[in-house]
Structures are given as structure tokens and as C-alpha cells.
Amino acid sequence: MAASIQQTTQVVDVVIACHNPQRPIGRAVRSVLKGNGDVARPIVVCHNVSLEAVRSAIPEQLRGGVIFLEFHDGIHSPTGPFMYGLEHAMAPWVMIMGSDDELQPGAVRSVLKRSAGADAVIMRCERAGSSVPTPPVRLLPHRFRNIVRDRLLYRSAPLGIMRRDFLREHQISLTAGLSTGEDLEFTLKLWAEGRIRVQRSGPGYQINEDATDRVTMRLAPAADEMRHCEVLWADGGPKDPAVREALALKYLRIHFFGFAWLRATAGAWAPGDREYIAHWVAVILEAAPRCERILSRADGQLLRALKDPGVPMDTLNHAATARRAFGKPATLLPGDLRCVWHREAPLRFMMASAAARVLR
């Protein structure tokens, strides 16, 4: 069951997917209507739950400003409801939003001011009162940002405004069937093909952590959590060598090293995890062999442990935690000193990340 969506005077349609009416969906809707309603309207997609159950969780005085859609696919993935909402959107700009997150007052108008000539504007994010330092773009301003030079791939979630016609013309969509990583293919294509601006300061997107059922909070087996490797790397990754190397470095740092650290600290390695990880690490290093020279020396130790399932578990876990001892020589120096000033090497990457945290 879906409400009829008409053309809107608002400039941005904000698609909010909700699979559980116990989540703070009312807070999310209020942040759109009360803080940004002059330029944005919320489209709430009730995912595998009745429309009335979600509608009743939103304060009555707000319901009149909300478009409600009901979507049932029986799949535990945000792809279906988000794409359903985007397909029904009518505003020239669209954005997606988690049901437990919120927009800061004036956030939509702030990014719209930066949207001239762009296909997407990446919104500044905050978590627990601090700026989230992704993407760690170049310090000097540029009209449009480059996927490689501005390290845009470190922003995997498409949080911000996107030109609706551009998404449709280029057939950019979330990957079906994935419970995590469904946005990786989406942002790879958007950042590579679109004209991208980045909001460096001003009101933005507030990531909240009071939900207890976020998929990303679960320690799933590697074959489930890392299935997106099969989508992005089965054919050797992006064809452009520079984009392929940038994606490989980001994958190793964020996905593989992050996976290893969480399992090391929780003691939660599952049977088959190491073999699955070793396979895909090998695939990525074959596609982008310079990565070991660019990453830090501490990263290199972890990488070697991940490549070999026969390395003792204690050695692997120690390497997974040691690479996070930031500031030590092993975390500051790349594997090859000739790469010390590479944009993805530790020194430049950390400086750009620090600058991204400061700017608000």
C-alpha cells in the first residue's frame, strides 16, 4: 500500500527506511520537517512492517507532512526499501537516511548552497558530537572533488543530496541481497562518474547510536559480512588503475583490517573466516600490488598474517591491535619509504583526516 506521490515544491525528497517502529523514526521525521521542512520532505518506507505500525510511532502533528510507503520483500537488507523510496521520489534532489539518525537544523539548505553544477553533495557527518573525518579530502578548496585525489571512496555511505535524474540516467542503485556493503557499488559509481562537492562545514547529518539492532553492530561470519567483495572484486575491480588502487587501499584499511580488529578484540573469529579473508586479500593484492608499499609497516604485518591462515591466531590478533597504536613509527612509515608522501600513505592520510575532524 502506498500513498500517491505528487510533484513537490520542496527541493529534496528524504527517503527514510524503517523496519522496526520501535526505532526513533519520529525523531528522524521531526528533524526533516522542523529543521529542514522549507526545502525537504520525508518519504518513510515501512519495510516488512505495516504502514500503520510505523505511522503510529510518529507524533500525530507531524504525520500530515510525511509520505508513507509500504514495502515487503522479506529480505533483511536496506537495499529494497531505499531503492523503492528513491524510485517514487519526485523532487529534483534525493537523499537517504537511517531511521535512528537525524538531520541538524538547516543541513539541507546548507548543502543545497553548495550544489551548483553538481550531481551530488557529500554531507558533513557528526557522531557523538565530533565530526566524522570521511572523506579526508584535500585541504585546498576545489570546485569538484576527484574520487582518487580526494579519497572519496572512504565515504561508502551516500549521505548527502544526489541529483535524482543523474542516478536514473546512470542506473546507479544499491546492491540487492546484501545486509552490509550494499552501498559500496553505489558510491563507487557515483563518486567516479558524477561531479561531486563536499560540505566541509555547517549543519550536517547526525549519526546516532542508540539503536540496538543496527546490522553493522553484529559480528557476522566473513562470508556474510564481506560478500560485497564478490560484487566489486570478482572481475578484478575497477578498470581504471588509479581508482582500482584507491579502492584496494580503502578495502584493506577499512573492511579487512576493521574486520580483523573487531574479531581480535571480541575473540569472535568464526570457522572459515580466515580462509575467506585470505582469498579476497590475495585477489585485491593481485589487482593492486603497490598497496603493501603504501600502507604502514604495522599494516603490512597484519596484511601478511591475513594472507596466511596458518599464522597463529595470537600473532594475527596482536597485529590487528598493534596497527591502531597511532603515532608510533610503525604506524607512520609506509612499507616503502619512497611512498612516504603518497596521498594514501600514513602521514598525508592522517593529516587530511585530522583536518576533516577540525572543520565544522
FIBA-274745 format. One record per residue: x, y, z of N, C-alpha, C in turn; residue in one letter; residue number from 0. Coordinates in pm, whole numbers, plus 50000, padded with zeros to 5 digits. Atoms other than C-alpha are relative to their C-alpha. Layout:
N
> n.px,n.py,n.pz,ca.px,ca.py,ca.pz,c.px,c.py,c.pz,rest,nr
> X,Y,Z,X,Y,Z,X,Y,Z,A,NUM
...
END
This chain:
360
> n.px,n.py,n.pz,ca.px,ca.py,ca.pz,c.px,c.py,c.pz,rest,nr
> 50086,49881,50000,50000,50000,50000,50089,50123,50000,M,0
> 49916,49881,50011,50144,50339,49904,49914,50123,49979,A,1
> 50066,49873,50026,50032,50697,49915,50042,50048,49862,A,2
> 49967,49943,50130,50017,50878,49584,50096,50115,50021,S,3
> 49900,49895,49986,50325,51095,49547,49987,50097,49884,I,4
> 50014,49896,50101,50275,51420,49363,50129,50081,49992,Q,5
> 49887,49908,50013,50527,51670,49233,50001,50092,50122,Q,6
> 49989,49923,49877,50656,51873,49526,50067,50133,49976,T,7
> 49930,49872,50005,50761,52231,49581,50131,49992,50076,T,8
> 49874,50021,49930,51032,52100,49813,50107,49955,49900,Q,9
> 49890,50026,50093,51372,52061,49651,50059,49861,50022,V,10
> 49937,50127,49966,51481,51741,49828,49897,49905,50062,V,11
> 50076,50108,49937,51298,51415,49900,50096,49916,50083,D,12
> 49915,50076,49907,51448,51241,50205,49936,49865,50025,V,13
> 50054,50135,49985,51393,50864,50195,50051,49939,50130,V,14
> 49967,50061,49871,51386,50707,50542,49942,49860,50002,I,15
> 50046,50139,49993,51368,50328,50562,49985,49959,50145,A,16
> 50025,50042,49862,51213,50182,50878,49946,49858,50001,C,17
> 50046,50139,49991,51187,49811,50952,49950,49965,50139,H,18
> 50038,50027,49861,51108,49846,51321,49942,50129,50060,N,19
> 50059,49878,49945,50860,50101,51464,50050,50036,50138,P,20
> 49942,49967,49870,51044,50080,51796,50122,50090,49987,Q,21
> 49889,49909,50020,51332,50272,51643,49947,50144,50000,R,22
> 50047,49860,49982,51318,50654,51685,49965,50068,49868,P,23
> 50039,49946,50130,51152,50718,51349,49940,50140,50014,I,24
> 50057,49868,49980,50965,51015,51496,50105,50109,50007,G,25
> 49889,49903,49990,51293,51190,51575,50055,50031,49861,R,26
> 49948,49979,50136,51417,51139,51219,49906,50088,49919,A,27
> 50098,49922,50075,51096,51273,51068,49996,50144,50049,V,28
> 50002,49865,49945,51092,51571,51303,50119,50082,49951,R,29
> 49881,49927,50043,51447,51664,51200,49988,50048,49857,S,30
> 50024,49956,50138,51332,51685,50838,49896,50111,49998,V,31
> 50112,49906,50008,51004,51868,50894,50024,50128,50079,L,32
> 49983,49884,49914,51105,52101,51176,50129,50076,49974,K,33
> 49871,49933,50021,51466,52173,51089,50033,50028,49856,G,34
> 49965,49989,50142,51463,52141,50709,49878,50000,49909,N,35
> 50123,50018,50075,51098,52131,50602,49973,50105,49895,G,36
> 50022,49899,50103,51118,52451,50397,50055,49954,49865,D,37
> 49941,50047,50126,51326,52264,50138,49996,49848,49984,V,38
> 49996,50145,50007,51280,51894,50216,49871,49939,50055,A,39
> 50113,50074,49945,51005,51639,50277,50042,49855,50022,R,40
> 49964,50138,49972,51031,51291,50431,49909,49900,49927,P,41
> 50070,50116,50054,50932,50973,50247,50040,49881,50087,I,42
> 49971,50111,49909,50908,50694,50505,49956,49870,49935,V,43
> 50029,50130,50058,50930,50343,50363,49991,49898,50113,V,44
> 50024,50097,49894,50779,50086,50600,50039,49863,49947,C,45
> 49939,50119,50058,50993,49781,50535,49965,49874,50078,H,46
> 50042,50127,49939,50841,49439,50609,49924,50022,50131,N,47
> 50081,49967,49884,50613,49605,50864,49883,50083,49950,V,48
> 50118,49929,50048,50267,49757,50837,50020,50151,50004,S,49
> 49992,49854,50006,50232,50120,50742,49944,50061,50128,L,50
> 50063,49944,49881,50003,50182,51037,50090,49990,50124,E,51
> 49911,50017,49885,50258,50044,51285,50106,50110,50003,A,52
> 49899,49894,50007,50519,50295,51165,49934,50136,50015,V,53
> 50070,49871,49994,50271,50579,51121,49964,50037,50144,R,54
> 50040,49972,49863,50151,50544,51479,50119,50033,50090,S,55
> 49880,49969,49921,50511,50575,51603,50047,50143,49979,A,56
> 49964,49861,50031,50530,50928,51459,49896,50092,50063,I,57
> 50097,49909,49939,50369,51217,51653,49894,50045,49901,P,58
> 50114,49972,50088,50027,51294,51513,50015,50132,49926,E,59
> 49989,49868,50063,50110,51658,51441,50100,50003,49885,Q,60
> 49901,50007,50108,50390,51550,51206,49953,49917,49881,L,61
> 50035,50099,50102,50210,51281,51006,49954,50061,49869,R,62
> 50052,49939,50122,50047,51518,50759,50109,50043,49903,G,63
> 49891,49958,50088,50386,51621,50622,50085,49886,49948,G,64
> 49921,50118,50035,50506,51265,50561,49933,49922,49887,V,65
> 50047,50098,50098,50472,51042,50254,50034,49863,50055,I,66
> 49979,50136,49951,50428,50682,50371,49989,49902,49884,F,67
> 50003,50110,50097,50511,50383,50150,50018,49869,50075,L,68
> 49986,50132,49938,50476,50018,50243,50068,49907,49901,E,69
> 49920,50086,50090,50730,49773,50100,50033,49869,50071,F,70
> 49975,50132,49943,50753,49399,50165,50081,49916,49902,H,71
> 49922,50092,50082,51029,49178,50029,50054,49882,50081,D,72
> 49955,50110,49916,51110,48955,50326,50150,49988,50011,G,73
> 49853,50005,50001,51481,49040,50292,50054,50096,50106,I,74
> 49940,49915,49896,51692,49173,50580,50114,50081,49938,H,75
> 49904,49914,50068,51863,49438,50369,49934,50134,49975,S,76
> 50059,49867,50024,51812,49815,50338,49987,50035,49852,P,77
> 50004,49968,50143,51852,49800,49959,49858,50016,49949,T,78
> 50136,49998,50053,51489,49721,49882,49923,50125,50037,G,79
> 50079,49882,49964,51320,49996,50084,50061,50132,49954,P,80
> 49940,49876,50047,51573,50264,49996,49977,50019,49850,F,81
> 50020,49988,50144,51550,50190,49623,49853,50024,49967,M,82
> 50144,49979,50021,51170,50174,49645,49965,50147,50025,Y,83
> 50024,49859,49973,51166,50518,49803,50058,50091,49895,G,84
> 49935,49917,50103,51411,50662,49551,49923,49993,49868,L,85
> 50077,50015,50124,51204,50523,49263,49871,50081,50003,E,86
> 50124,49925,49988,50895,50702,49396,50022,50149,50026,H,87
> 49972,49859,49972,51068,51032,49473,49969,50086,49878,A,88
> 50035,49907,50107,50965,51336,49269,50083,50127,50001,M,89
> 49921,49877,49990,51194,51616,49392,50126,49988,49914,A,90
> 49878,50006,50083,51499,51711,49180,50120,49941,50073,P,91
> 49892,50057,49921,51731,51608,49465,49942,49896,50096,W,92
> 50043,50104,49906,51710,51297,49683,50113,49973,50098,V,93
> 49901,50048,49907,51886,51165,49989,49939,49885,50077,M,94
> 50048,50111,49918,51863,50855,50209,50047,50023,50144,I,95
> 49974,49971,49859,51859,50849,50587,49957,49882,50085,M,96
> 50036,50106,49908,51861,50589,50863,49892,50046,50096,G,97
> 50113,49961,49917,51554,50580,51085,50040,50043,50141,S,98
> 49956,49957,49867,51760,50634,51401,50095,50119,49993,D,99
> 49915,49883,50016,51966,50922,51258,49912,50125,49986,D,100
> 50076,49876,50017,51866,51286,51211,50083,50103,49926,E,101
> 49935,49888,50067,51942,51599,51017,50006,50117,50096,L,102
> 49989,49882,49917,52073,51900,51201,49921,50115,49934,Q,103
> 50079,49889,50056,51862,52218,51159,50079,50078,49895,P,104
> 49936,49926,50108,51943,52385,50829,50096,49919,49916,G,105
> 49901,50082,50072,52151,52091,50698,49971,49993,49850,A,106
> 50033,50016,50142,51963,52051,50370,50025,50130,49924,V,107
> 49973,49872,50067,51973,52420,50285,50151,50025,49989,R,108
> 49855,49980,50003,52345,52422,50370,50063,49926,49883,S,109
> 49941,50073,50113,52428,52150,50116,49945,50048,49867,V,110
> 50054,49946,50125,52195,52298,49856,50078,50122,49953,L,111
> 49920,49884,50036,52404,52616,49866,50128,49960,49928,K,112
> 49877,50049,50062,52697,52403,49751,49973,49915,49876,R,113
> 50039,50098,50101,52507,52216,49479,50011,50048,49856,S,114
> 49998,49946,50137,52557,52443,49174,50089,49915,49909,A,115
> 49925,50078,50098,52662,52227,48880,50036,49860,50044,G,116
> 49960,50130,49946,52699,51917,49098,49894,49893,49974,A,117
> 50090,50115,50004,52547,51570,49073,49975,49945,50139,D,118
> 50017,50042,49860,52592,51506,49445,50082,50091,50089,A,119
> 49926,49927,49897,52698,51691,49758,50010,49909,50121,V,120
> 49977,50085,49884,52852,51478,50033,49981,50084,50125,I,121
> 50034,49923,49880,52710,51593,50365,50098,49971,50113,M,122
> 49917,50017,49881,52926,51651,50670,49924,49920,50104,R,123
> 50064,50084,49900,52852,51390,50937,50060,50023,50138,C,124
> 49955,49995,49861,52875,51401,51315,49954,49875,50073,E,125
> 50034,50111,49911,52878,51121,51569,50049,50036,50139,R,126
> 49967,49971,49860,52872,51180,51946,50068,50137,50015,A,127
> 49949,49865,49988,52945,51550,51896,50127,50029,49926,G,128
> 49875,49981,50074,53252,51500,51677,49977,49979,49851,S,129
> 50008,50018,50144,53295,51534,51301,50055,49864,49961,S,130
> 49951,50126,50057,53332,51206,51114,50094,50036,49886,V,131
> 49901,49949,50095,53652,51252,50910,50002,49927,49866,P,132
> 50006,50061,50133,53530,51099,50586,49910,50083,49910,T,133
> 49872,50040,50056,53611,51162,50316,50110,50100,50041,P,134
> 49889,49910,49965,53956,51304,50408,50053,50071,49875,P,135
> 49970,49935,50128,53966,51540,50110,50121,50090,50012,V,136
> 49891,49904,50003,54247,51771,50004,49960,50127,50075,R,137
> 50028,49884,49916,54279,52078,50224,49957,50121,49918,L,138
> 50035,49885,50081,54261,52335,49945,49864,49979,49935,L,139
> 50133,50013,50062,53912,52407,49807,50011,49971,49851,P,140
> 50010,50030,50143,53821,52269,49465,49853,50001,49963,H,141
> 50140,49992,50040,53504,52320,49265,49933,49863,50009,R,142
> 50050,50136,49990,53450,51947,49223,50111,49911,50053,F,143
> 49904,50089,49937,53617,51665,49409,50024,49876,49915,R,144
> 49958,50114,50081,53808,51377,49249,50000,49873,50085,N,145
> 50015,50125,49926,53743,51017,49353,50132,49950,50058,I,146
> 49869,50048,49955,54117,50941,49384,50071,50106,50082,V,147
> 49922,49897,49932,54283,51270,49477,49935,50047,50130,R,148
> 50071,49956,49878,54015,51350,49738,49954,49883,50086,D,149
> 50025,50119,49917,53990,50995,49876,49850,49982,50028,R,150
> 50145,50005,49980,53613,50995,49821,49951,49861,50037,L,151
> 50046,50137,49974,53594,50617,49850,49989,49969,50149,L,152
> 50013,50023,49857,53633,50645,50226,49862,50041,50053,Y,153
> 50140,49979,49966,53276,50773,50231,49919,49896,49921,R,154
> 50074,50107,50065,53095,50450,50150,49850,50027,49998,S,155
> 50143,49973,49992,52750,50565,50261,49967,50127,49922,A,156
> 50036,49881,50079,52581,50806,50017,49915,50097,50079,P,157
> 50072,49906,49915,52481,51051,50289,50023,50141,49948,L,158
> 49993,49871,50064,52406,51383,50129,49893,50006,49893,G,159
> 50101,49987,50104,52199,51505,49837,50055,49952,49867,I,160
> 49963,50053,50130,52204,51340,49495,49896,50042,49898,M,161
> 50093,49958,50105,52052,51460,49171,49924,49878,49950,R,162
> 50083,50118,50032,51763,51223,49103,50017,49957,49855,R,163
> 49987,50036,50142,51792,51238,48723,50135,49935,49970,D,164
> 49868,50059,50023,52164,51158,48740,50002,49853,50042,F,165
> 50005,50138,49955,52103,50842,48942,49927,49912,49899,L,166
> 50078,50078,50095,51844,50726,48692,50069,49987,49866,R,167
> 49931,50005,50129,52040,50818,48381,50117,49904,50001,E,168
> 49882,50085,49991,52346,50628,48504,49970,49866,50067,H,169
> 50044,50127,49941,52146,50341,48657,50082,49965,50126,Q,170
> 49927,50019,49875,52311,50385,48996,49902,49951,50107,I,171
> 50091,50056,49901,52149,50165,49257,50077,49923,50106,S,172
> 49944,50082,49894,52219,49989,49585,49998,49854,49957,L,173
> 49988,50140,50040,52323,49625,49554,49898,49915,50073,T,174
> 50105,50082,49941,52037,49385,49612,50059,49879,50072,A,175
> 49967,50125,49932,52063,49100,49861,50108,50007,50104,G,176
> 49893,49989,49901,52343,49234,50081,49945,50063,50127,L,177
> 50041,49941,49872,52286,49300,50451,50096,50111,50042,S,178
> 49903,49893,49979,52604,49512,50468,50077,50023,49870,T,179
> 49923,49970,50120,52806,49685,50199,49916,50021,49875,G,180
> 50087,49981,50116,52504,49738,49975,50023,50134,49931,E,181
> 49978,49867,50056,52616,50099,49921,50138,50016,49934,D,182
> 49863,49986,50051,52975,50027,49809,50002,50015,49848,L,183
> 50006,49988,50146,52898,49973,49440,49933,50131,49960,E,184
> 50073,49876,50024,52656,50268,49450,50094,50119,50006,F,185
> 49913,49883,49985,52912,50517,49581,50121,49994,49908,T,186
> 49888,50011,50095,53195,50381,49366,49960,50061,49866,L,187
> 50044,49948,50129,52994,50460,49054,49966,50149,50008,K,188
> 50039,49859,49986,52856,50791,49185,50122,50090,50012,L,189
> 49881,49917,49983,53192,50928,49300,50086,50003,49873,W,190
> 49916,50007,50120,53364,50812,48978,49938,50075,49882,A,191
> 50065,49945,50120,53107,50937,48726,49936,50136,50022,E,192
> 50070,49875,49974,52948,51234,48899,50092,50117,50029,G,193
> 49932,49878,49957,53050,51591,48967,49965,50017,50148,R,194
> 50023,50013,49856,53094,51583,49343,50053,50121,50076,I,195
> 49957,49898,49905,53108,51859,49601,49996,49940,50140,R,196
> 49995,50049,49862,53184,51809,49971,49972,50115,50095,V,197
> 50028,49902,49895,53035,52002,50262,50106,49986,50109,Q,198
> 49893,50005,49900,53328,52085,50491,49958,50060,50134,R,199
> 50041,49935,49875,53144,52295,50750,49850,50028,49995,S,200
> 50142,49970,49993,52796,52389,50866,49920,49882,50054,G,201
> 50085,50108,49948,52499,52181,50989,49997,49883,49903,P,202
> 49993,50118,50085,52501,51824,50862,49913,49886,50049,G,203
> 50072,50125,49971,52392,51466,50919,50048,49946,50134,Y,204
> 49968,50048,49866,52378,51336,51277,49981,49849,50006,Q,205
> 50005,50144,49985,52463,50966,51319,49978,49968,50148,I,206
> 50030,50037,49861,52302,50831,51636,50029,49852,50021,N,207
> 49961,50137,49969,52400,50511,51810,49915,49941,50111,E,208
> 50085,50053,49894,52104,50446,52039,49910,49887,49952,D,209
> 50072,50119,50046,51952,50176,51817,50077,49876,50038,A,210
> 49934,50124,49957,52022,49822,51934,49999,49894,49893,T,211
> 50013,50104,50103,51952,49643,51607,50065,50039,49868,D,212
> 49927,49968,50123,52188,49804,51356,50071,49875,49949,R,213
> 49932,50114,50060,52313,49541,51115,50150,50011,50018,V,214
> 49855,49980,49994,52662,49693,51128,50057,49977,50139,T,215
> 49951,50025,49865,52682,49625,51503,50026,49850,50024,M,216
> 49990,50143,49979,52676,49246,51455,50130,49946,49943,R,217
> 49878,50063,50049,52984,49029,51417,49961,49875,49923,L,218
> 50042,50110,50086,52870,48815,51127,50122,49928,49944,A,219
> 49890,50069,50066,53086,48549,50960,50047,50076,49877,P,220
> 49942,49926,50112,53318,48680,50690,49923,49976,49870,A,221
> 50071,50031,50124,53125,48503,50414,49869,50076,49987,A,222
> 50121,49917,50004,52818,48709,50510,50036,50148,49996,D,223
> 49968,49858,49988,52972,49042,50610,50079,50052,49880,E,224
> 49912,49954,50107,53222,49054,50324,49954,49955,49861,M,225
> 50050,50046,50130,53000,48931,50041,50014,50106,49892,R,226
> 49984,49894,50099,53040,49269,49876,50129,49986,49921,H,227
> 49878,50027,50077,53389,49153,49773,49967,49930,49869,C,228
> 50039,50076,50118,53220,48919,49530,49936,50088,49894,E,229
> 50062,49906,50093,53041,49215,49373,50106,50092,49937,V,230
> 49906,49900,50049,53331,49461,49343,50132,49944,49950,L,231
> 49867,50051,50033,53634,49232,49305,50001,49869,49921,W,232
> 50002,50129,50071,53517,48916,49128,50066,50008,49863,A,233
> 49940,49982,50133,53632,49060,48794,50126,50085,50007,D,234
> 49875,49927,49988,53946,49226,48930,49986,50145,50038,G,235
> 50017,49863,49954,53794,49555,49048,49983,50099,49886,G,236
> 50019,49896,50103,53760,49887,48862,50106,49991,49890,P,237
> 49908,50008,50114,53919,49909,48519,50106,50110,50005,K,238
> 49903,49891,49989,54088,50245,48586,50103,49963,50107,D,239
> 49898,50044,49903,54423,50161,48756,50005,50086,50126,P,240
> 49993,49912,49883,54421,50467,48985,49881,49977,50093,A,241
> 50120,50027,49919,54064,50402,49101,50011,49863,50064,V,242
> 49985,50135,49947,54142,50033,49144,50093,49998,50121,R,243
> 49907,49996,49888,54440,50106,49369,49940,50073,50119,E,244
> 50063,49926,49891,54247,50364,49572,49894,49915,50069,A,245
> 50101,50086,49941,53962,50119,49622,50064,49886,50078,L,246
> 49930,50109,49932,54205,49842,49717,50053,50045,50136,A,247
> 49946,49948,49874,54374,50056,49983,49888,50025,50101,L,248
> 50113,49977,49911,54040,50159,50125,49942,49868,50049,K,249
> 50053,50131,49960,53920,49798,50127,50086,49936,50107,Y,250
> 49910,50062,49902,54226,49675,50313,49990,50073,50133,L,251
> 50001,49921,49877,54223,49959,50567,49868,49985,50077,R,252
> 50128,49989,49934,53854,49976,50641,49932,49864,50019,I,253
> 50078,50124,49994,53697,49642,50561,50079,49884,50061,H,254
> 49925,50116,49952,53968,49381,50616,50066,50026,50135,F,255
> 49935,49971,49872,54167,49549,50893,49895,50026,50109,F,256
> 50108,49979,49903,53845,49661,51061,49936,49869,50043,G,257
> 50055,50132,49969,53705,49308,51041,50092,49928,50099,F,258
> 49904,50071,49915,54024,49166,51196,50005,50061,50140,A,259
> 49991,49937,49868,54033,49423,51478,49878,49967,50086,W,260
> 50120,50032,49923,53673,49364,51582,50001,49855,50048,L,261
> 49995,50141,49958,53724,48986,51588,50111,49977,50102,R,262
> 49889,50016,49904,54055,49019,51771,49959,50048,50138,A,263
> 50037,49945,49869,53911,49237,52047,49885,49924,50064,T,264
> 50114,50074,49945,53596,49025,52083,50026,49850,50009,A,265
> 49973,50143,50004,53763,48687,52032,49892,49926,49924,G,266
> 50120,50050,50068,53495,48619,51774,50026,49952,49858,A,267
> 49975,50059,50131,53666,48459,51473,49912,49876,49984,W,268
> 50086,50115,50027,53425,48210,51315,50073,49902,49908,A,269
> 49938,50097,50092,53522,47888,51132,49984,50046,49855,P,270
> 50002,49960,50140,53612,47969,50774,50031,50146,49975,G,271
> 49973,49858,50017,53670,48341,50838,50137,50025,49937,D,272
> 49864,49968,50044,54044,48332,50784,50023,49957,49856,R,273
> 49984,50046,50137,54027,48130,50464,49928,50094,49902,E,274
> 50076,49908,50086,53762,48360,50318,50075,50132,49984,Y,275
> 49926,49874,50003,53960,48672,50411,50128,49985,49919,I,276
> 49873,50022,50071,54287,48526,50281,49978,49998,49849,A,277
> 50028,50008,50144,54129,48454,49942,49982,50139,49941,H,278
> 50030,49870,50059,53998,48805,49888,50113,50100,50017,W,279
> 49880,49918,49987,54309,48975,50023,50095,49970,49884,V,280
> 49913,50039,50111,54507,48780,49763,49948,50056,49868,A,281
> 50060,49947,50123,54264,48883,49488,50028,50150,49988,V,282
> 49983,49855,50003,54291,49251,49582,50147,50038,49980,I,283
> 49859,49969,50016,54670,49249,49612,50050,49966,49860,L,284
> 49964,50030,50139,54698,49086,49272,49952,50112,49908,E,285
> 50054,49892,50082,54479,49363,49129,50073,50132,50024,A,286
> 49933,49874,49964,54671,49641,49311,50123,49970,50085,A,287
> 49885,50048,49924,55016,49514,49411,50079,50106,50075,P,288
> 49924,49896,49930,55154,49854,49523,49950,50026,50142,R,289
> 50059,49970,49870,54930,49854,49831,50095,49974,50116,C,290
> 49910,50035,49889,55188,49684,50053,50111,50102,50016,E,291
> 49896,49898,49992,55440,49957,49971,49946,50130,50060,R,292
> 50059,49873,49959,55197,50240,50054,49949,49994,50143,I,293
> 50054,50013,49865,55036,50109,50373,50111,50005,50104,L,294
> 49900,49992,49894,55212,50148,50707,50065,49864,50024,S,295
> 49929,50125,49970,55461,49891,50829,49920,49912,50095,R,296
> 50088,50078,49912,55220,49787,51104,49887,49937,49919,A,297
> 50101,50056,50089,54954,49742,50838,50055,49880,49924,D,298
> 49937,50109,50075,55197,49526,50643,50009,49872,50082,G,299
> 49994,50119,49915,55241,49292,50939,49863,49933,50008,Q,300
> 50134,50058,49996,54865,49246,50965,49963,49939,49866,L,301
> 50032,50049,50133,54834,49203,50592,50063,49862,49976,L,302
> 49933,50130,50017,55088,48920,50592,49932,49892,50083,R,303
> 50070,50098,49917,54901,48750,50876,49865,49963,49940,A,304
> 50129,50028,50062,54570,48781,50691,50014,49914,49876,L,305
> 49981,50077,50122,54716,48632,50375,50025,49852,50027,K,306
> 49962,50138,49968,54820,48313,50554,49916,49947,50117,D,307
> 50083,50055,49892,54552,48123,50752,50078,49916,50099,P,308
> 49918,50081,49910,54836,47920,50906,50072,50080,50107,G,309
> 49936,49917,49897,54971,48216,51105,49924,49982,50131,V,310
> 50069,50020,49872,54898,48160,51477,49900,50111,50030,P,311
> 50105,49903,49971,54582,48332,51597,50050,50113,50089,M,312
> 49947,49896,49911,54769,48518,51872,50081,50102,49921,D,313
> 49920,49909,50084,55006,48664,51613,49909,50091,49918,T,314
> 50096,49923,50079,54715,48773,51395,49930,50105,50087,L,315
> 50072,49907,49913,54525,48931,51684,50090,50113,50049,N,316
> 49905,49896,49957,54835,49114,51806,50022,50101,49887,H,317
> 49979,49910,50114,54894,49257,51457,49878,50088,49977,A,318
> 50123,49924,50021,54529,49365,51435,49986,50115,50098,A,319
> 50007,49892,49900,54557,49570,51755,50120,50093,49991,T,320
> 49878,49919,50005,54916,49692,51705,49991,50108,49893,A,321
> 50007,49900,50107,54830,49875,51382,49919,50122,50042,R,322
> 50080,49888,49951,54599,50101,51585,50074,50082,50107,R,323
> 49918,49922,49908,54881,50231,51806,50054,50122,49925,A,324
> 49967,49888,50088,54878,50553,51605,50103,50092,50064,F,325
> 49896,49910,49955,55176,50782,51631,50135,49934,50015,G,326
> 49874,50072,49993,55440,50512,51657,50061,49989,49861,K,327
> 49937,50007,50132,55697,50481,51377,49939,49894,49909,P,328
> 50053,50109,50083,55548,50151,51258,49865,50036,49938,A,329
> 50129,49959,50056,55211,50322,51201,50010,50126,49915,T,330
> 49982,49876,50075,55355,50638,51045,50079,49981,49871,L,331
> 49914,50021,50117,55607,50498,50797,49940,49896,49907,L,332
> 50052,50099,50094,55497,50321,50479,50096,49884,49982,P,333
> 49915,50115,50024,55631,49984,50377,50121,50035,49915,G,334
> 49893,49952,50086,55843,50160,50114,50016,50150,50024,D,335
> 49980,49859,49967,55993,50494,50221,49987,50092,49879,L,336
> 50018,49918,50120,55976,50615,49862,49853,50042,49985,R,337
> 50143,49967,50006,55597,50626,49915,49956,50088,50116,C,338
> 50036,49930,49876,55612,50840,50229,49904,50116,49977,V,339
> 50089,49887,50027,55434,51136,50061,49887,49964,49905,W,340
> 50115,50041,50079,55184,50931,49867,49872,50043,50072,H,341
> 50123,49948,49937,54831,51066,49927,49932,49899,50092,R,342
> 50062,50104,49917,54725,50731,50077,50094,49947,50107,E,343
> 49906,50044,49898,55040,50679,50285,49963,50062,50135,A,344
> 50048,49958,49868,55001,50725,50663,50008,50149,50030,P,345
> 49984,49861,49959,55137,51079,50703,49895,50092,49938,L,346
> 50096,49912,50066,54925,51256,50442,49857,49961,50033,R,347
> 50136,50046,49971,54622,51042,50513,49957,50046,50139,F,348
> 50035,49959,49864,54634,51115,50888,49982,50150,50010,M,349
> 50015,49854,49996,54683,51488,50832,49868,50043,49940,M,350
> 50128,49966,50062,54384,51503,50599,49883,49960,50090,A,351
> 50106,50044,49909,54171,51305,50846,49988,50094,50120,S,352
> 50002,49908,49887,54272,51536,51132,49935,50132,49961,A,353
> 50060,49874,50047,54177,51843,50927,49849,49984,49984,A,354
> 50144,50024,50018,53839,51686,50846,49926,50000,50132,A,355
> 50064,49999,49868,53770,51646,51218,49987,50142,50056,R,356
> 49997,49865,49943,53855,52008,51299,49896,50090,49936,V,357
> 50092,49911,50070,53643,52176,51032,49857,49964,50033,L,358
> 50140,50025,49963,53281,52214,51146,49913,50114,49951,R,359
END
